[in-house]
Amino acid sequence: MRARSVRSLGVAAVAGTLVLAASAAYAAPPAKGVKAACIAAHEEAQSLRGRKKLHGAREQFVACARAECPAIIRKECVEQLAVVDKEAPTVALEARDEEGRDATAVKVMLDGAALTDRLTGTAVDVDPGEHVFRFEREDGKSIEQRVLVVEGDKNKKVIADFGTLAPKTSEVAAPVATRQVPALAYVAGGVALVGLGSFTAFALSGKATERELAGSCGPRCTDDQVSPVKRDYLIADISLFISLAAAATAIVLAWPAITGAPDASAKVARTDPPWMPRVKVRRSP
């Protein structure tokens, strides 16, 4: 009976020793190496965040937020980690081929360094600032885009459209059919010039004859003497009338060509509006 009691007391003593050892281990402070690593990670995270290397700072905040780190450091790292998660931007990379379809076999370089060998549709971590994205296809074609990534941007789209590299067909405007000056307009213009010259010649001739008669026979000139003057003035008036009429005719005929008005006789291709249905209707016999 006494041996059993002694044995029970021994077991209880061993169990108590194990419990005390476990309690001591649980309450023991972190090892010096772990504590130093946590402090270093915390300091590095603060430095990276100050230099706007937010994704690198996030990794360090995760390292110092481990359960092995001291409570004070762990608490601050957890709080800062939540803030950096909101600040750290990401971009979504896309590429399209010449036909506007999504392209995935595209290598992407970020500021000269390899970022991804293939587009997968997942967002990529990028620190804030101006960056150069270079999209390269297997056929050697490439596109560079300079993008400003703003702090806090999430899934900012950066799209490379390889369709812009395709040669564009030059759009040549169809020549507009314009009227040419008709030959009749030139004829009318010539008649106007001849009429103007005739008017000038006969008007001057009549005026000269009138002055001679005024000096020779005065107001008592006979009809035979005055008739050449009247004839010259009549021919001058008729010539002036013909000249003005011919000039007006030439202007009317040449006006469309002068103003560049399109030729009304030119046929214009008829195009149906895009909303009209393109249906062929068969006539019943």
C-alpha positions in Angstrom: 0.0 0.0 0.0 2.8 2.4 0.9 4.7 1.5 -2.3 1.7 2.3 -4.4 1.4 5.7 -2.7 5.1 6.5 -3.3 4.7 5.5 -7.0 1.7 7.8 -7.4 3.6 10.7 -5.8 6.5 10.1 -8.2 4.2 10.3 -11.3 2.6 13.5 -10.0 6.0 15.0 -9.5 7.1 14.2 -13.0 3.9 15.6 -14.5 4.2 18.8 -12.5 7.8 19.2 -13.7 6.7 18.8 -17.3 3.9 21.4 -16.9 6.2 23.9 -15.3 8.7 23.4 -18.1 6.1 23.9 -20.7 4.8 27.0 -19.0 8.3 28.4 -18.8 8.9 27.7 -22.4 5.6 29.4 -23.5 6.3 32.5 -21.4 10.0 32.6 -22.4 10.9 35.7 -24.5 12.0 35.2 -28.2 15.5 34.0 -28.8 18.0 36.7 -29.5 18.4 35.7 -33.1 14.7 35.8 -33.8 14.3 39.1 -32.1 17.1 40.7 -34.0 15.7 39.4 -37.3 12.3 40.9 -36.4 13.8 44.2 -35.6 15.8 44.2 -38.8 12.8 43.4 -40.8 10.8 46.2 -39.2 13.6 48.7 -39.9 14.0 47.6 -43.5 10.2 47.8 -44.0 10.2 51.4 -42.8 13.1 52.3 -45.1 11.5 50.7 -48.1 8.2 52.3 -47.5 9.9 55.7 -47.2 11.5 55.1 -50.7 8.1 54.0 -52.1 9.2 50.4 -52.6 5.9 49.4 -51.3 5.8 45.7 -52.3 9.3 45.2 -50.8 8.1 46.9 -47.6 5.1 44.6 -47.5 7.3 41.5 -47.5 9.3 42.9 -44.6 6.2 43.8 -42.7 5.0 40.2 -43.1 8.3 39.0 -41.8 8.1 41.1 -38.6 4.4 40.3 -38.1 5.2 36.7 -37.3 4.1 35.2 -34.0 7.8 34.6 -33.0 8.4 38.4 -33.0 8.1 40.6 -29.9 4.5 41.7 -29.2 5.3 45.4 -29.7 7.0 45.0 -33.0 4.4 42.4 -34.2 1.5 44.8 -33.4 3.1 47.7 -35.3 4.0 45.5 -38.3 0.4 44.2 -38.5 -1.0 47.7 -38.5 1.5 48.9 -41.1 0.9 45.9 -43.3 -2.7 46.8 -43.6 -1.8 50.3 -44.7 0.8 49.2 -47.2 -1.7 46.7 -48.7 -3.9 49.6 -49.7 -1.0 51.8 -51.0 0.8 49.2 -53.1 -0.5 49.4 -56.7 -0.9 46.6 -59.2 -1.3 46.5 -63.0 -3.2 44.2 -65.3 -1.4 43.5 -68.5 -3.2 42.8 -71.7 -2.2 42.3 -75.4 -4.2 42.2 -78.6 -3.2 40.9 -82.0 -3.9 42.5 -85.4 -7.4 41.2 -85.4 -8.3 42.5 -82.0 -8.1 39.2 -80.2 -6.5 38.6 -76.9 -2.8 37.5 -77.1 -1.1 35.5 -74.4 2.2 34.4 -75.9 3.7 37.8 -75.1 6.8 38.5 -73.0 6.8 41.6 -70.9 9.8 43.7 -69.7 9.5 46.3 -66.9 12.1 49.0 -67.0 14.5 46.7 -68.9 14.0 43.7 -66.5 12.0 40.6 -67.3 8.6 40.8 -65.7 6.7 37.8 -67.1 7.2 35.3 -70.0 3.5 34.9 -70.7 0.3 36.8 -70.0 -1.9 34.9 -67.6 -4.5 37.6 -66.7 -3.3 38.0 -63.1 -2.4 41.3 -61.7 1.3 42.2 -61.3 2.9 44.1 -58.4 4.5 47.4 -59.5 5.8 50.2 -57.3 4.4 53.7 -57.9 6.1 55.9 -60.4 6.7 56.2 -64.2 7.6 52.8 -65.8 8.3 51.5 -69.3 6.5 48.3 -70.2 7.8 46.5 -73.3 5.6 43.8 -74.8 7.5 41.3 -77.1 5.9 38.6 -79.3 7.5 35.5 -80.6 7.7 36.9 -84.1 9.9 39.8 -82.9 7.3 42.5 -82.9 7.3 44.7 -79.8 5.5 47.7 -78.3 6.7 50.0 -75.6 4.4 51.9 -73.4 5.4 54.5 -70.8 2.9 54.4 -67.9 2.5 56.4 -64.7 1.5 54.1 -61.9 -0.2 56.0 -59.1 0.0 55.0 -55.5 -3.2 53.1 -54.5 -4.0 52.0 -58.1 -5.4 48.5 -58.2 -5.4 46.4 -61.5 -4.5 49.4 -63.7 -4.8 48.2 -67.3 -1.8 48.4 -69.5 -2.8 47.2 -73.0 -0.5 46.6 -76.0 -2.4 46.7 -79.3 -0.3 45.1 -82.0 -2.9 46.1 -84.5 -1.4 49.6 -84.5 1.8 48.2 -86.0 0.0 47.0 -89.2 0.6 49.3 -92.2 -2.4 51.5 -92.8 -3.8 51.9 -96.3 -3.6 55.5 -97.4 -7.1 56.9 -97.8 -7.1 58.8 -101.1 -10.1 61.1 -101.5 -12.1 60.4 -104.7 -11.6 63.2 -107.2 -14.6 65.5 -107.4 -16.0 66.0 -110.8 -15.9 69.7 -111.6 -17.2 71.6 -114.6 -14.7 72.8 -117.2 -15.1 76.1 -118.8 -17.1 75.5 -121.9 -15.8 76.6 -125.3 -18.8 78.8 -125.8 -17.7 80.9 -122.8 -14.4 81.6 -124.5 -16.3 82.6 -127.7 -18.6 84.9 -125.7 -15.6 86.4 -124.0 -13.9 87.0 -127.4 -17.1 88.7 -128.7 -17.1 90.9 -125.6 -13.6 92.0 -126.2 -14.2 92.7 -129.9 -17.4 94.6 -129.0 -15.5 96.7 -126.5 -12.8 97.5 -129.0 -15.4 98.4 -131.6 -17.2 100.7 -129.1 -13.9 102.4 -128.3 -12.9 102.9 -131.9 -16.2 104.2 -133.2 -16.8 106.4 -130.1 -13.4 108.0 -130.5 -13.9 108.4 -134.3 -17.3 110.0 -133.8 -15.9 112.3 -131.2 -13.0 113.4 -133.4 -15.4 114.1 -136.4 -17.7 116.0 -134.1 -14.8 118.3 -133.1 -13.8 118.9 -136.7 -17.3 119.9 -137.6 -17.6 122.2 -134.6 -14.5 124.1 -135.8 -15.5 124.2 -139.5 -19.2 124.6 -139.9 -20.2 125.4 -136.4 -23.9 125.0 -135.6 -24.9 125.2 -139.2 -23.6 121.9 -140.4 -25.7 119.9 -142.9 -27.2 116.5 -142.4 -24.7 115.0 -144.8 -21.9 116.4 -142.6 -23.4 115.3 -139.3 -24.5 111.8 -140.5 -21.0 110.2 -140.1 -20.9 111.3 -136.5 -24.3 109.8 -135.8 -23.3 106.6 -137.6 -20.1 106.3 -135.5 -22.0 106.9 -132.3 -24.7 104.4 -133.2 -22.2 101.7 -134.1 -20.4 102.5 -130.8 -23.6 102.1 -128.8 -24.4 98.8 -130.6 -20.9 97.5 -130.0 -21.1 98.4 -126.3 -24.4 96.6 -126.0 -23.0 93.5 -127.7 -19.9 93.6 -125.6 -21.9 93.8 -122.3 -24.2 91.0 -123.4 -21.4 88.8 -124.5 -19.5 89.4 -121.3 -22.5 88.5 -119.2 -23.0 85.3 -121.2 -19.3 84.3 -120.7 -19.6 84.9 -117.0 -22.7 82.8 -116.7 -21.2 79.9 -118.7 -17.9 80.0 -116.8 -19.3 80.6 -113.3 -19.5 76.9 -112.2 -15.9 76.3 -113.2 -14.7 79.5 -111.6 -16.5 78.7 -108.3 -15.5 75.0 -108.3 -19.1 73.8 -108.2 -19.4 70.0 -108.9 -20.7 68.8 -112.2 -24.3 68.0 -111.8 -24.0 65.4 -114.6 -21.5 63.3 -112.6 -23.0 60.1 -111.2 -22.9 59.7 -107.5 -22.8 56.2 -106.1 -25.9 55.6 -104.0 -25.3 54.0 -100.6 -28.1 52.8 -98.4 -28.1 54.0 -94.8 -26.6 51.4 -92.4 -30.0 51.0 -90.6 -31.8 49.8 -93.8 -32.1 46.0 -94.0 -30.3 44.5 -97.0 -33.0 42.2 -98.3 -33.5 41.1 -101.8 -37.2 41.1 -102.8 -38.3 38.7 -105.5 -41.1 39.8 -107.7 -43.9 37.4 -108.1 -44.5 36.3 -111.7 
